Amino acid sequence: MARKLQYTRFHRSICLALDQLELWGRNPWRRTSLLLIVLLSAFFVGSSVGMLNGVLALMDPVGALIIVFIWEIMVRLRSNWPQEKGSSIARQCLDTARIGLLYGLLLEGFKLL
């Protein structure tokens, strides 16, 4: 049985920020530029984690655990997202971040081959 979250001031401010982001992202150029920034930032994080783990060679299991933990949080957030008619900008940013992170990790893996 799922519990309903409390409607606190913090919850209201997060919802208000997401609504303002959605309103701001109605312009297609703004939405595309934001998604591109998220994609490139996630790619940078993915390639940086892979590069640092390759250079140090001491933290491979720890780095893999951190990446799997982050990835699992992103997947669970996406699966618990309420279904809407239109695609929200926050959900698109989350999906784009997952794609960028995966692409960065794969590219670093292929560099090591």
N, C-alpha and C positions, 0 to 999 in steps of 0.2 A: 504494500500500500504506500503510495507516494504521499509525502507530507507537503503541505502547502507552505511556501516560504512566508515569513513575516513581512509585512509591508512597512518597512522602516524608512527613515529619512535617507539613509544610504541607498536603499533599493530604489526609492523615488528619484534620486539624483542620477543613478546609473540609467534608469529607464528614460529620464529626460535627456541625458547625453546621447543615448542611442537614437531617440526620436529626432534630436537636432542633427545628428550625423546623417540620418536617413533623409531629412529635409534638405540638407546641404548637398547630398549626393544625387539629387534628382537631375541635376545637370549631367548629361552623359560624359562630357569632357572631364568634369571633376571626378566622377565615378571611375572613369578609366585611368586617370592619373593616380588616384588613390590606390587602385588595385595594382597598378604597375609598381608603385612605391613599395607596397606590401610584398609583392612578388620578389622584387630585387633585394629587399631587406632580408626576407626569409632565405633567399638563395645565398646571400652573404653569410648569414648565421650558419647555414648548413655547410657551406664550404669552409668556414672558419673552424667549426668544430671538428670536421674531418681533418683539416690541415694540422690543427693543434694536437689532435690525437696521434697523427702520423709522425709528427716531429718529436713529441715527448716519449711516445712508445711505452709509457708507464700507466697511462690512464685509459687504455682502450676499453676495458670492461666498464669503468666508471662513466666514460663518455657515452658508450652504447646504452647504459642504463638511463642516463639523463635524457638522451634522445628518445628512447622508447617511452619513458615517462611523459615527456612533453607531447609526443605523438599520441599517446593513449588519452591524455587530457583533451587534446584537440578532437579526437574521434568521438569521445563521450560528449563533449559540448555540442558537436554537430548532430549526433543522434538524438539528443534531448531537446534540440531546438524546436520550438513550436512551428508547425506547418502553416504557412500563409499562402495566399494566392500569388502575390508577387515575391520576388526574391529580394531579401533585405540586404543592405550593403554590409552589415556586420557579418552575415553568413557568407557572403561572397569574399570578404576579407579573410575569414577563417579558412575557407577552401583554398584561396589563393596562397595563403601562408603555408598550408600543408603541401601544396604543389611545389612552391619555391624551396621549402626545406628538403623535400624528397629529391628534387632535381640537384640541389647543391650537394647532398650526400652521395647521390649516385655518380655525379661528375668527379668528386674526390675519390670515390672508390675505383672508378675507371682509370684515373691518373696513376693509382698505385699498382695497377696491373702491369 
